[in-house]
Amino acid sequence: MHAAACESLLPYLKPGARVLDIGSGSGYLTHVLAELVKPGGKVIGVEHIQPLVEMGTQNTLNRENLASLHASYNDFYLQSVFA
């Protein structure tokens, strides 16, 4: 599944690209994407299940072009509606 996702995105995964990984889970695909957009690229993984956020953060430590965030749909929806 991860390989298929990367393969379908390859035309867009150039050095310097910016990627948002929604539902980043353990961080595996997020890490692979970060490798594919080096140098100069940035990947942000967003996950709403706190234990997966912690696992993803642990799995992606010491990566300067990668960040993991904890957020839920409501965080973004409510901010956009009431901002």
All heavy atoms as a GROMACS GRO file, in nm:
protein
  627
    1MET      N    1   0.081  -0.119   0.000
    1MET     CA    2   0.000   0.000   0.000
    1MET      C    3   0.086   0.126   0.000
    1MET      O    4   0.059   0.219  -0.074
    1MET     CB    5  -0.093  -0.002   0.120
    1MET     CG    6  -0.186   0.114   0.127
    1MET     SD    7  -0.302   0.083   0.261
    1MET     CE    8  -0.379   0.239   0.272
    2HIS      N    9   0.190   0.128   0.085
    2HIS     CA   10   0.277   0.245   0.089
    2HIS      C   11   0.350   0.263  -0.044
    2HIS      O   12   0.366   0.376  -0.091
    2HIS     CB   13   0.378   0.232   0.204
    2HIS     CG   14   0.315   0.244   0.338
    2HIS    ND1   15   0.285   0.134   0.413
    2HIS    CD2   16   0.274   0.350   0.409
    2HIS    CE1   17   0.229   0.173   0.526
    2HIS    NE2   18   0.221   0.303   0.526
    3ALA      N   19   0.396   0.153  -0.102
    3ALA     CA   20   0.466   0.161  -0.230
    3ALA      C   21   0.374   0.214  -0.338
    3ALA      O   22   0.415   0.297  -0.422
    3ALA     CB   23   0.521   0.024  -0.269
    4ALA      N   24   0.249   0.169  -0.340
    4ALA     CA   25   0.153   0.217  -0.439
    4ALA      C   26   0.127   0.366  -0.422
    4ALA      O   27   0.117   0.440  -0.521
    4ALA     CB   28   0.023   0.138  -0.429
    5ALA      N   29   0.116   0.411  -0.298
    5ALA     CA   30   0.094   0.553  -0.272
    5ALA      C   31   0.212   0.635  -0.323
    5ALA      O   32   0.194   0.737  -0.390
    5ALA     CB   33   0.074   0.577  -0.123
    6CYS      N   34   0.332   0.591  -0.292
    6CYS     CA   35   0.452   0.664  -0.338
    6CYS      C   36   0.462   0.662  -0.490
    6CYS      O   37   0.495   0.764  -0.551
    6CYS     CB   38   0.578   0.605  -0.276
    6CYS     SG   39   0.597   0.647  -0.103
    7GLU      N   40   0.433   0.548  -0.550
    7GLU     CA   41   0.442   0.537  -0.695
    7GLU      C   42   0.345   0.633  -0.764
    7GLU      O   43   0.381   0.699  -0.861
    7GLU     CB   44   0.415   0.394  -0.739
    7GLU     CG   45   0.439   0.373  -0.888
    7GLU     CD   46   0.424   0.228  -0.928
    7GLU    OE1   47   0.394   0.143  -0.844
    7GLU    OE2   48   0.446   0.200  -1.047
    8SER      N   49   0.224   0.644  -0.711
    8SER     CA   50   0.127   0.734  -0.774
    8SER      C   51   0.163   0.881  -0.753
    8SER      O   52   0.122   0.967  -0.830
    8SER     CB   53  -0.014   0.706  -0.723
    8SER     OG   54  -0.025   0.737  -0.586
    9LEU      N   55   0.241   0.910  -0.648
    9LEU     CA   56   0.280   1.048  -0.619
    9LEU      C   57   0.416   1.087  -0.676
    9LEU      O   58   0.454   1.204  -0.670
    9LEU     CB   59   0.282   1.070  -0.468
    9LEU     CG   60   0.147   1.064  -0.399
    9LEU    CD1   61   0.165   1.066  -0.248
    9LEU    CD2   62   0.059   1.178  -0.444
   10LEU      N   63   0.490   0.991  -0.732
   10LEU     CA   64   0.626   1.020  -0.779
   10LEU      C   65   0.638   1.141  -0.869
   10LEU      O   66   0.734   1.217  -0.856
   10LEU     CB   67   0.686   0.897  -0.848
   10LEU     CG   68   0.756   0.798  -0.756
   10LEU    CD1   69   0.805   0.678  -0.834
   10LEU    CD2   70   0.869   0.864  -0.679
   11PRO      N   71   0.544   1.166  -0.960
   11PRO     CA   72   0.559   1.286  -1.044
   11PRO      C   73   0.562   1.417  -0.965
   11PRO      O   74   0.612   1.518  -1.013
   11PRO     CB   75   0.436   1.281  -1.135
   11PRO     CG   76   0.393   1.139  -1.136
   11PRO     CD   77   0.430   1.085  -1.001
   12TYR      N   78   0.508   1.416  -0.843
   12TYR     CA   79   0.502   1.536  -0.761
   12TYR      C   80   0.610   1.542  -0.653
   12TYR      O   81   0.629   1.646  -0.591
   12TYR     CB   82   0.365   1.545  -0.692
   12TYR     CG   83   0.251   1.532  -0.789
   12TYR    CD1   84   0.184   1.411  -0.805
   12TYR    CD2   85   0.212   1.640  -0.868
   12TYR    CE1   86   0.080   1.399  -0.896
   12TYR    CE2   87   0.108   1.628  -0.959
   12TYR     CZ   88   0.043   1.508  -0.973
   12TYR     OH   89  -0.059   1.496  -1.062
   13LEU      N   90   0.676   1.431  -0.628
   13LEU     CA   91   0.774   1.423  -0.520
   13LEU      C   92   0.914   1.455  -0.570
   13LEU      O   93   0.999   1.369  -0.585
   13LEU     CB   94   0.769   1.283  -0.455
   13LEU     CG   95   0.636   1.246  -0.393
   13LEU    CD1   96   0.637   1.101  -0.347
   13LEU    CD2   97   0.602   1.339  -0.278
   14LYS      N   98   0.935   1.581  -0.594
   14LYS     CA   99   1.064   1.632  -0.644
   14LYS      C  100   1.141   1.695  -0.529
   14LYS      O  101   1.082   1.736  -0.428
   14LYS     CB  102   1.040   1.738  -0.752
   14LYS     CG  103   0.948   1.694  -0.864
   14LYS     CD  104   1.020   1.608  -0.961
   14LYS     CE  105   0.931   1.579  -1.080
   14LYS     NZ  106   0.942   1.449  -1.131
   15PRO      N  107   1.272   1.706  -0.541
   15PRO     CA  108   1.348   1.777  -0.438
   15PRO      C  109   1.290   1.917  -0.416
   15PRO      O  110   1.257   1.987  -0.511
   15PRO     CB  111   1.489   1.785  -0.496
   15PRO     CG  112   1.497   1.664  -0.585
   15PRO     CD  113   1.360   1.651  -0.645
   16GLY      N  114   1.271   1.950  -0.289
   16GLY     CA  115   1.216   2.081  -0.254
   16GLY      C  116   1.064   2.083  -0.241
   16GLY      O  117   1.007   2.184  -0.201
   17ALA      N  118   0.997   1.973  -0.271
   17ALA     CA  119   0.850   1.969  -0.263
   17ALA      C  120   0.804   1.973  -0.118
   17ALA      O  121   0.877   1.937  -0.026
   17ALA     CB  122   0.797   1.843  -0.331
   18ARG      N  123   0.681   2.017  -0.098
   18ARG     CA  124   0.618   2.018   0.034
   18ARG      C  125   0.502   1.919   0.032
   18ARG      O  126   0.421   1.920  -0.060
   18ARG     CB  127   0.565   2.157   0.067
   18ARG     CG  128   0.674   2.259   0.078
   18ARG     CD  129   0.618   2.392   0.109
   18ARG     NE  130   0.721   2.494   0.092
   18ARG     CZ  131   0.700   2.621   0.113
   18ARG    NH1  132   0.580   2.664   0.148
   18ARG    NH2  133   0.797   2.707   0.097
   19VAL      N  134   0.496   1.834   0.136
   19VAL     CA  135   0.396   1.727   0.140
   19VAL      C  136   0.324   1.732   0.274
   19VAL      O  137   0.387   1.746   0.379
   19VAL     CB  138   0.463   1.588   0.123
   19VAL    CG1  139   0.360   1.477   0.130
   19VAL    CG2  140   0.542   1.582  -0.007
   20LEU      N  141   0.192   1.717   0.270
   20LEU     CA  142   0.110   1.704   0.390
   20LEU      C  143   0.053   1.564   0.392
   20LEU      O  144  -0.021   1.524   0.302
   20LEU     CB  145  -0.003   1.807   0.388
   20LEU     CG  146  -0.099   1.805   0.507
   20LEU    CD1  147  -0.024   1.832   0.637
   20LEU    CD2  148  -0.209   1.907   0.486
   21ASP      N  149   0.090   1.485   0.493
   21ASP     CA  150   0.046   1.346   0.507
   21ASP      C  151  -0.065   1.341   0.612
   21ASP      O  152  -0.038   1.342   0.731
   21ASP     CB  153   0.164   1.258   0.545
   21ASP     CG  154   0.129   1.111   0.555
   21ASP    OD1  155   0.019   1.073   0.510
   21ASP    OD2  156   0.212   1.035   0.607
   22ILE      N  157  -0.190   1.338   0.567
   22ILE     CA  158  -0.304   1.333   0.657
   22ILE      C  159  -0.328   1.188   0.698
   22ILE      O  160  -0.340   1.101   0.612
   22ILE     CB  161  -0.431   1.387   0.588
   22ILE    CG1  162  -0.409   1.526   0.530
   22ILE    CG2  163  -0.550   1.382   0.684
   22ILE    CD1  164  -0.408   1.638   0.628
   23GLY      N  165  -0.335   1.164   0.827
   23GLY     CA  166  -0.349   1.027   0.876
   23GLY      C  167  -0.215   0.955   0.871
   23GLY      O  168  -0.204   0.845   0.819
   24SER      N  169  -0.113   1.020   0.926
   24SER     CA  170   0.025   0.971   0.912
   24SER      C  171   0.058   0.849   0.996
   24SER      O  172   0.163   0.787   0.976
   24SER     CB  173   0.122   1.084   0.943
   24SER     OG  174   0.097   1.138   1.071
   25GLY      N  175  -0.029   0.812   1.089
   25GLY     CA  176  -0.010   0.690   1.166
   25GLY      C  177   0.126   0.678   1.232
   25GLY      O  178   0.171   0.769   1.301
   26SER      N  179   0.195   0.568   1.207
   26SER     CA  180   0.324   0.541   1.270
   26SER      C  181   0.438   0.625   1.213
   26SER      O  182   0.547   0.624   1.268
   26SER     CB  183   0.359   0.394   1.256
   26SER     OG  184   0.386   0.364   1.119
   27GLY      N  185   0.414   0.693   1.104
   27GLY     CA  186   0.518   0.776   1.043
   27GLY      C  187   0.597   0.708   0.933
   27GLY      O  188   0.687   0.768   0.875
   28TYR      N  189   0.565   0.584   0.902
   28TYR     CA  190   0.642   0.510   0.801
   28TYR      C  191   0.637   0.579   0.664
   28TYR      O  192   0.741   0.610   0.605
   28TYR     CB  193   0.590   0.366   0.790
   28TYR     CG  194   0.666   0.285   0.688
   28TYR    CD1  195   0.783   0.219   0.724
   28TYR    CD2  196   0.622   0.275   0.556
   28TYR    CE1  197   0.854   0.145   0.630
   28TYR    CE2  198   0.693   0.201   0.463
   28TYR     CZ  199   0.808   0.138   0.500
   28TYR     OH  200   0.879   0.065   0.408
   29LEU      N  201   0.517   0.602   0.614
   29LEU     CA  202   0.505   0.666   0.483
   29LEU      C  203   0.557   0.810   0.488
   29LEU      O  204   0.620   0.857   0.393
   29LEU     CB  205   0.359   0.665   0.436
   29LEU     CG  206   0.333   0.726   0.298
   29LEU    CD1  207   0.413   0.655   0.190
   29LEU    CD2  208   0.184   0.723   0.266
   30THR      N  209   0.536   0.877   0.599
   30THR     CA  210   0.585   1.014   0.616
   30THR      C  211   0.737   1.017   0.600
   30THR      O  212   0.792   1.105   0.534
   30THR     CB  213   0.545   1.068   0.754
   30THR    OG1  214   0.406   1.040   0.776
   30THR    CG2  215   0.567   1.217   0.764
   31HIS      N  216   0.804   0.921   0.659
   31HIS     CA  217   0.949   0.911   0.650
   31HIS      C  218   0.994   0.885   0.506
   31HIS      O  219   1.088   0.946   0.456
   31HIS     CB  220   0.998   0.799   0.742
   31HIS     CG  221   1.146   0.782   0.741
   31HIS    ND1  222   1.229   0.851   0.825
   31HIS    CD2  223   1.226   0.704   0.664
   31HIS    CE1  224   1.354   0.816   0.800
   31HIS    NE2  225   1.354   0.726   0.703
   32VAL      N  226   0.925   0.792   0.438
   32VAL     CA  227   0.958   0.762   0.298
   32VAL      C  228   0.940   0.887   0.212
   32VAL      O  229   1.025   0.920   0.128
   32VAL     CB  230   0.871   0.645   0.246
   32VAL    CG1  231   0.888   0.627   0.096
   32VAL    CG2  232   0.906   0.517   0.320
   33LEU      N  233   0.830   0.958   0.232
   33LEU     CA  234   0.806   1.081   0.156
   33LEU      C  235   0.915   1.184   0.181
   33LEU      O  236   0.961   1.252   0.088
   33LEU     CB  237   0.669   1.139   0.192
   33LEU     CG  238   0.548   1.053   0.154
   33LEU    CD1  239   0.421   1.108   0.218
   33LEU    CD2  240   0.533   1.044   0.004
   34ALA      N  241   0.960   1.195   0.306
   34ALA     CA  242   1.067   1.290   0.339
   34ALA      C  243   1.196   1.256   0.265
   34ALA      O  244   1.269   1.346   0.221
   34ALA     CB  245   1.090   1.292   0.490
   35GLU      N  246   1.223   1.129   0.250
   35GLU     CA  247   1.342   1.088   0.174
   35GLU      C  248   1.330   1.127   0.026
   35GLU      O  249   1.428   1.167  -0.037
   35GLU     CB  250   1.364   0.937   0.186
   35GLU     CG  251   1.410   0.891   0.321
   35GLU     CD  252   1.548   0.945   0.356
   35GLU    OE1  253   1.637   0.944   0.269
   35GLU    OE2  254   1.567   0.989   0.471
   36LEU      N  255   1.209   1.116  -0.027
   36LEU     CA  256   1.188   1.142  -0.170
   36LEU      C  257   1.190   1.291  -0.206
   36LEU      O  258   1.210   1.325  -0.323
   36LEU     CB  259   1.057   1.080  -0.216
   36LEU     CG  260   1.054   0.927  -0.216
   36LEU    CD1  261   0.914   0.876  -0.241
   36LEU    CD2  262   1.151   0.871  -0.319
   37VAL      N  263   1.170   1.380  -0.110
   37VAL     CA  264   1.169   1.523  -0.141
   37VAL      C  265   1.298   1.594  -0.099
   37VAL      O  266   1.307   1.716  -0.105
   37VAL     CB  267   1.046   1.595  -0.081
   37VAL    CG1  268   0.918   1.538  -0.139
   37VAL    CG2  269   1.045   1.588   0.071
   38LYS      N  270   1.398   1.515  -0.057
   38LYS     CA  271   1.529   1.574  -0.024
   38LYS      C  272   1.603   1.610  -0.152
   38LYS      O  273   1.583   1.543  -0.253
   38LYS     CB  274   1.615   1.474   0.055
   38LYS     CG  275   1.571   1.456   0.195
   38LYS     CD  276   1.661   1.377   0.286
   38LYS     CE  277   1.756   1.279   0.228
   38LYS     NZ  278   1.823   1.195   0.325
   39PRO      N  279   1.687   1.707  -0.152
   39PRO     CA  280   1.709   1.807  -0.047
   39PRO      C  281   1.608   1.922  -0.060
   39PRO      O  282   1.552   1.946  -0.166
   39PRO     CB  283   1.850   1.856  -0.074
   39PRO     CG  284   1.865   1.844  -0.222
   39PRO     CD  285   1.783   1.722  -0.262
   40GLY      N  286   1.589   1.988   0.051
   40GLY     CA  287   1.508   2.110   0.052
   40GLY      C  288   1.359   2.090   0.068
   40GLY      O  289   1.286   2.187   0.082
   41GLY      N  290   1.310   1.966   0.067
   41GLY     CA  291   1.167   1.942   0.082
   41GLY      C  292   1.125   1.936   0.227
   41GLY      O  293   1.208   1.931   0.318
   42LYS      N  294   0.994   1.937   0.248
   42LYS     CA  295   0.939   1.935   0.384
   42LYS      C  296   0.815   1.847   0.384
   42LYS      O  297   0.732   1.856   0.294
   42LYS     CB  298   0.901   2.078   0.425
   42LYS     CG  299   0.836   2.091   0.559
   42LYS     CD  300   0.938   2.097   0.668
   42LYS     CE  301   0.870   2.128   0.801
   42LYS     NZ  302   0.960   2.115   0.911
   43VAL      N  303   0.802   1.762   0.485
   43VAL     CA  304   0.685   1.675   0.501
   43VAL      C  305   0.629   1.696   0.641
   43VAL      O  306   0.703   1.695   0.739
   43VAL     CB  307   0.721   1.527   0.481
   43VAL    CG1  308   0.599   1.439   0.503
   43VAL    CG2  309   0.779   1.504   0.342
   44ILE      N  310   0.499   1.715   0.649
   44ILE     CA  311   0.430   1.726   0.777
   44ILE      C  312   0.328   1.614   0.784
   44ILE      O  313   0.245   1.600   0.694
   44ILE     CB  314   0.362   1.863   0.793
   44ILE    CG1  315   0.467   1.974   0.792
   44ILE    CG2  316   0.280   1.868   0.922
   44ILE    CD1  317   0.411   2.113   0.795
   45GLY      N  318   0.335   1.536   0.889
   45GLY     CA  319   0.239   1.429   0.913
   45GLY      C  320   0.139   1.472   1.018
   45GLY      O  321   0.176   1.522   1.122
   46VAL      N  322   0.010   1.455   0.989
   46VAL     CA  323  -0.097   1.491   1.082
   46VAL      C  324  -0.174   1.364   1.118
   46VAL      O  325  -0.216   1.290   1.030
   46VAL     CB  326  -0.192   1.595   1.019
   46VAL    CG1  327  -0.305   1.629   1.115
   46VAL    CG2  328  -0.116   1.720   0.978
   47GLU      N  329  -0.190   1.343   1.247
   47GLU     CA  330  -0.260   1.224   1.296
   47GLU      C  331  -0.348   1.265   1.414
   47GLU      O  332  -0.309   1.351   1.492
   47GLU     CB  333  -0.158   1.118   1.340
   47GLU     CG  334  -0.216   0.994   1.399
   47GLU     CD  335  -0.311   0.922   1.306
   47GLU    OE1  336  -0.271   0.883   1.194
   47GLU    OE2  337  -0.429   0.906   1.344
   48HIS      N  338  -0.466   1.206   1.428
   48HIS     CA  339  -0.556   1.243   1.538
   48HIS      C  340  -0.556   1.143   1.653
   48HIS      O  341  -0.612   1.172   1.759
   48HIS     CB  342  -0.699   1.264   1.486
   48HIS     CG  343  -0.768   1.138   1.447
   48HIS    ND1  344  -0.858   1.075   1.530
   48HIS    CD2  345  -0.761   1.063   1.336
   48HIS    CE1  346  -0.904   0.967   1.471
   48HIS    NE2  347  -0.846   0.957   1.352
   49ILE      N  348  -0.495   1.028   1.637
   49ILE     CA  349  -0.491   0.929   1.745
   49ILE      C  350  -0.359   0.948   1.821
   49ILE      O  351  -0.251   0.923   1.767
   49ILE     CB  352  -0.503   0.786   1.688
   49ILE    CG1  353  -0.636   0.772   1.614
   49ILE    CG2  354  -0.488   0.682   1.799
   49ILE    CD1  355  -0.649   0.644   1.535
   50GLN      N  356  -0.371   0.994   1.945
   50GLN     CA  357  -0.253   1.033   2.022
   50GLN      C  358  -0.145   0.925   2.031
   50GLN      O  359  -0.027   0.956   2.011
   50GLN     CB  360  -0.293   1.081   2.162
   50GLN     CG  361  -0.177   1.137   2.242
   50GLN     CD  362  -0.110   1.256   2.176
   50GLN    OE1  363  -0.175   1.344   2.122
   50GLN    NE2  364   0.022   1.258   2.179
   51PRO      N  365  -0.176   0.798   2.057
   51PRO     CA  366  -0.070   0.697   2.062
   51PRO      C  367   0.005   0.684   1.928
   51PRO      O  368   0.126   0.661   1.926
   51PRO     CB  369  -0.143   0.567   2.097
   51PRO     CG  370  -0.266   0.612   2.168
   51PRO     CD  371  -0.305   0.741   2.102
   52LEU      N  372  -0.065   0.701   1.817
   52LEU     CA  373   0.002   0.697   1.687
   52LEU      C  374   0.088   0.820   1.665
   52LEU      O  375   0.195   0.812   1.604
   52LEU     CB  376  -0.100   0.683   1.573
   52LEU     CG  377  -0.166   0.547   1.560
   52LEU    CD1  378  -0.273   0.550   1.452
   52LEU    CD2  379  -0.063   0.439   1.530
   53VAL      N  380   0.043   0.935   1.715
   53VAL     CA  381   0.126   1.056   1.707
   53VAL      C  382   0.257   1.034   1.781
   53VAL      O  383   0.364   1.066   1.730
   53VAL     CB  384   0.052   1.179   1.766
   53VAL    CG1  385   0.143   1.300   1.772
   53VAL    CG2  386  -0.073   1.209   1.686
   54GLU      N  387   0.247   0.976   1.900
   54GLU     CA  388   0.368   0.951   1.980
   54GLU      C  389   0.460   0.853   1.909
   54GLU      O  390   0.582   0.874   1.904
   54GLU     CB  391   0.329   0.900   2.118
   54GLU     CG  392   0.259   1.006   2.200
   54GLU     CD  393   0.188   0.952   2.323
   54GLU    OE1  394   0.205   0.834   2.356
   54GLU    OE2  395   0.114   1.031   2.386
   55MET      N  396   0.403   0.746   1.851
   55MET     CA  397   0.484   0.650   1.778
   55MET      C  398   0.548   0.714   1.654
   55MET      O  399   0.667   0.696   1.628
   55MET     CB  400   0.399   0.531   1.733
   55MET     CG  401   0.477   0.424   1.658
   55MET     SD  402   0.373   0.295   1.587
   55MET     CE  403   0.298   0.226   1.732
   56GLY      N  404   0.469   0.792   1.582
   56GLY     CA  405   0.521   0.858   1.463
   56GLY      C  406   0.631   0.957   1.496
   56GLY      O  407   0.732   0.965   1.426
   57THR      N  408   0.613   1.031   1.603
   57THR     CA  409   0.716   1.126   1.646
   57THR      C  410   0.844   1.053   1.684
   57THR      O  411   0.954   1.094   1.645
   57THR     CB  412   0.664   1.210   1.765
   57THR    OG1  413   0.546   1.279   1.724
   57THR    CG2  414   0.768   1.310   1.811
   58GLN      N  415   0.831   0.944   1.757
   58GLN     CA  416   0.947   0.864   1.796
   58GLN      C  417   1.017   0.806   1.674
   58GLN      O  418   1.140   0.802   1.667
   58GLN     CB  419   0.904   0.753   1.892
   58GLN     CG  420   1.014   0.690   1.969
   58GLN     CD  421   1.081   0.786   2.066
   58GLN    OE1  422   1.024   0.887   2.107
   58GLN    NE2  423   1.202   0.756   2.102
   59ASN      N  424   0.940   0.759   1.577
   59ASN     CA  425   0.997   0.697   1.458
   59ASN      C  426   1.062   0.796   1.363
   59ASN      O  427   1.138   0.755   1.275
   59ASN     CB  428   0.888   0.620   1.381
   59ASN     CG  429   0.846   0.494   1.452
   59ASN    OD1  430   0.918   0.441   1.536
   59ASN    ND2  431   0.728   0.446   1.420
   60THR      N  432   1.035   0.923   1.380
   60THR     CA  433   1.088   1.022   1.287
   60THR      C  434   1.177   1.126   1.355
   60THR      O  435   1.194   1.236   1.304
   60THR     CB  436   0.973   1.093   1.212
   60THR    OG1  437   0.885   1.154   1.307
   60THR    CG2  438   0.895   0.996   1.127
   61LEU      N  439   1.232   1.090   1.470
   61LEU     CA  440   1.322   1.182   1.541
   61LEU      C  441   1.444   1.216   1.456
   61LEU      O  442   1.488   1.137   1.372
   61LEU     CB  443   1.368   1.120   1.672
   61LEU     CG  444   1.265   1.112   1.783
   61LEU    CD1  445   1.325   1.037   1.903
   61LEU    CD2  446   1.218   1.248   1.825
   62ASN      N  447   1.499   1.333   1.480
   62ASN     CA  448   1.623   1.379   1.415
   62ASN      C  449   1.611   1.390   1.264
   62ASN      O  450   1.707   1.365   1.192
   62ASN     CB  451   1.740   1.287   1.454
   62ASN     CG  452   1.761   1.281   1.603
   62ASN    OD1  453   1.750   1.382   1.671
   62ASN    ND2  454   1.789   1.163   1.654
   63ARG      N  455   1.496   1.426   1.216
   63ARG     CA  456   1.474   1.449   1.072
   63ARG      C  457   1.444   1.597   1.055
   63ARG      O  458   1.341   1.644   1.099
   63ARG     CB  459   1.356   1.366   1.022
   63ARG     CG  460   1.365   1.218   1.049
   63ARG     CD  461   1.444   1.144   0.950
   63ARG     NE  462   1.404   1.191   0.818
   63ARG     CZ  463   1.477   1.172   0.710
   63ARG    NH1  464   1.589   1.109   0.717
   63ARG    NH2  465   1.437   1.217   0.595
   64GLU      N  466   1.532   1.667   0.993
   64GLU     CA  467   1.512   1.812   0.981
   64GLU      C  468   1.403   1.850   0.882
   64GLU      O  469   1.350   1.960   0.889
   64GLU     CB  470   1.642   1.883   0.946
   64GLU     CG  471   1.697   1.846   0.809
   64GLU     CD  472   1.828   1.914   0.780
   64GLU    OE1  473   1.919   1.904   0.864
   64GLU    OE2  474   1.838   1.977   0.674
   65ASN      N  475   1.367   1.763   0.790
   65ASN     CA  476   1.265   1.799   0.692
   65ASN      C  477   1.132   1.731   0.719
   65ASN      O  478   1.050   1.716   0.630
   65ASN     CB  479   1.313   1.768   0.550
   65ASN     CG  480   1.327   1.620   0.522
   65ASN    OD1  481   1.354   1.541   0.612
   65ASN    ND2  482   1.311   1.582   0.398
   66LEU      N  483   1.108   1.693   0.844
   66LEU     CA  484   0.987   1.617   0.877
   66LEU      C  485   0.934   1.661   1.013
   66LEU      O  486   1.011   1.682   1.105
   66LEU     CB  487   1.024   1.468   0.880
   66LEU     CG  488   0.913   1.368   0.874
   66LEU    CD1  489   0.968   1.241   0.811
   66LEU    CD2  490   0.858   1.341   1.009
   67ALA      N  491   0.801   1.676   1.023
   67ALA     CA  492   0.739   1.710   1.150
   67ALA      C  493   0.611   1.628   1.166
   67ALA      O  494   0.543   1.601   1.068
   67ALA     CB  495   0.706   1.858   1.156
   68SER      N  496   0.579   1.590   1.289
   68SER     CA  497   0.455   1.519   1.319
   68SER      C  498   0.370   1.606   1.409
   68SER      O  499   0.420   1.668   1.502
   68SER     CB  500   0.484   1.386   1.390
   68SER     OG  501   0.551   1.298   1.305
   69LEU      N  502   0.240   1.609   1.381
   69LEU     CA  503   0.148   1.692   1.459
   69LEU      C  504   0.030   1.608   1.505
   69LEU      O  505  -0.013   1.517   1.435
   69LEU     CB  506   0.093   1.806   1.373
   69LEU     CG  507   0.192   1.902   1.311
   69LEU    CD1  508   0.119   1.995   1.215
   69LEU    CD2  509   0.263   1.982   1.417
   70HIS      N  510  -0.025   1.644   1.621
   70HIS     CA  511  -0.150   1.582   1.668
   70HIS      C  512  -0.261   1.681   1.639
   70HIS      O  513  -0.256   1.796   1.682
   70HIS     CB  514  -0.143   1.553   1.817
   70HIS     CG  515  -0.273   1.501   1.871
   70HIS    ND1  516  -0.353   1.574   1.954
   70HIS    CD2  517  -0.336   1.383   1.850
   70HIS    CE1  518  -0.459   1.502   1.983
   70HIS    NE2  519  -0.451   1.387   1.922
   71ALA      N  520  -0.361   1.638   1.564
   71ALA     CA  521  -0.474   1.725   1.534
   71ALA      C  522  -0.593   1.640   1.496
   71ALA      O  523  -0.579   1.526   1.453
   71ALA     CB  524  -0.440   1.818   1.419
   72SER      N  525  -0.710   1.696   1.514
   72SER     CA  526  -0.831   1.627   1.471
   72SER      C  527  -0.902   1.713   1.367
   72SER      O  528  -0.872   1.832   1.350
   72SER     CB  529  -0.925   1.603   1.590
   72SER     OG  530  -0.982   1.725   1.633
   73TYR      N  531  -0.995   1.652   1.299
   73TYR     CA  532  -1.074   1.723   1.198
   73TYR      C  533  -1.136   1.848   1.259
   73TYR      O  534  -1.135   1.954   1.199
   73TYR     CB  535  -1.182   1.629   1.144
   73TYR     CG  536  -1.284   1.699   1.058
   73TYR    CD1  537  -1.253   1.733   0.927
   73TYR    CD2  538  -1.409   1.731   1.108
   73TYR    CE1  539  -1.346   1.796   0.847
   73TYR    CE2  540  -1.501   1.795   1.029
   73TYR     CZ  541  -1.471   1.827   0.898
   73TYR     OH  542  -1.562   1.891   0.821
   74ASN      N  543  -1.188   1.836   1.381
   74ASN     CA  544  -1.254   1.949   1.444
   74ASN      C  545  -1.160   2.067   1.466
   74ASN      O  546  -1.201   2.181   1.460
   74ASN     CB  547  -1.317   1.908   1.577
   74ASN     CG  548  -1.435   1.818   1.557
   74ASN    OD1  549  -1.503   1.826   1.455
   74ASN    ND2  550  -1.460   1.730   1.652
   75ASP      N  551  -1.032   2.040   1.492
   75ASP     CA  552  -0.935   2.148   1.511
   75ASP      C  553  -0.932   2.238   1.388
   75ASP      O  554  -0.931   2.359   1.399
   75ASP     CB  555  -0.794   2.093   1.535
   75ASP     CG  556  -0.784   2.018   1.666
   75ASP    OD1  557  -0.864   2.043   1.757
   75ASP    OD2  558  -0.694   1.932   1.675
   76PHE      N  559  -0.930   2.177   1.271
   76PHE     CA  560  -0.922   2.255   1.147
   76PHE      C  561  -1.058   2.309   1.106
   76PHE      O  562  -1.071   2.422   1.064
   76PHE     CB  563  -0.863   2.169   1.035
   76PHE     CG  564  -0.723   2.128   1.062
   76PHE    CD1  565  -0.694   2.000   1.102
   76PHE    CD2  566  -0.620   2.220   1.051
   76PHE    CE1  567  -0.563   1.963   1.128
   76PHE    CE2  568  -0.490   2.184   1.077
   76PHE     CZ  569  -0.461   2.055   1.116
   77TYR      N  570  -1.163   2.229   1.119
   77TYR     CA  571  -1.296   2.270   1.076
   77TYR      C  572  -1.346   2.389   1.159
   77TYR      O  573  -1.390   2.489   1.105
   77TYR     CB  574  -1.394   2.154   1.087
   77TYR     CG  575  -1.535   2.193   1.051
   77TYR    CD1  576  -1.570   2.215   0.918
   77TYR    CD2  577  -1.632   2.210   1.150
   77TYR    CE1  578  -1.698   2.253   0.885
   77TYR    CE2  579  -1.761   2.246   1.117
   77TYR     CZ  580  -1.793   2.267   0.983
   77TYR     OH  581  -1.919   2.306   0.950
   78LEU      N  582  -1.336   2.378   1.290
   78LEU     CA  583  -1.385   2.486   1.375
   78LEU      C  584  -1.307   2.614   1.356
   78LEU      O  585  -1.364   2.722   1.356
   78LEU     CB  586  -1.383   2.443   1.522
   78LEU     CG  587  -1.482   2.330   1.557
   78LEU    CD1  588  -1.462   2.287   1.702
   78LEU    CD2  589  -1.625   2.372   1.531
   79GLN      N  590  -1.178   2.603   1.337
   79GLN     CA  591  -1.098   2.723   1.314
   79GLN      C  592  -1.138   2.790   1.183
   79GLN      O  593  -1.145   2.912   1.176
   79GLN     CB  594  -0.949   2.690   1.312
   79GLN     CG  595  -0.895   2.659   1.448
   79GLN     CD  596  -0.749   2.621   1.444
   79GLN    OE1  597  -0.681   2.641   1.344
   79GLN    NE2  598  -0.700   2.565   1.552
   80SER      N  599  -1.166   2.712   1.079
   80SER     CA  600  -1.201   2.772   0.950
   80SER      C  601  -1.341   2.830   0.952
   80SER      O  602  -1.368   2.931   0.889
   80SER     CB  603  -1.188   2.668   0.838
   80SER     OG  604  -1.285   2.567   0.854
   81VAL      N  605  -1.433   2.771   1.029
   81VAL     CA  606  -1.570   2.820   1.033
   81VAL      C  607  -1.583   2.944   1.121
   81VAL      O  608  -1.653   3.040   1.086
   81VAL     CB  609  -1.665   2.709   1.083
   81VAL    CG1  610  -1.805   2.763   1.110
   81VAL    CG2  611  -1.672   2.596   0.982
   82PHE      N  612  -1.514   2.944   1.235
   82PHE     CA  613  -1.532   3.052   1.330
   82PHE      C  614  -1.418   3.154   1.330
   82PHE      O  615  -1.419   3.244   1.414
   82PHE     CB  616  -1.550   2.993   1.471
   82PHE     CG  617  -1.673   2.910   1.482
   82PHE    CD1  618  -1.664   2.772   1.493
   82PHE    CD2  619  -1.798   2.966   1.478
   82PHE    CE1  620  -1.776   2.693   1.502
   82PHE    CE2  621  -1.912   2.889   1.487
   82PHE     CZ  622  -1.902   2.751   1.499
   83ALA      N  623  -1.326   3.142   1.241
   83ALA     CA  624  -1.213   3.236   1.237
   83ALA      C  625  -1.254   3.368   1.175
   83ALA      O  626  -1.346   3.383   1.104
   83ALA     CB  627  -1.097   3.176   1.160
   0.00000   0.00000   0.00000
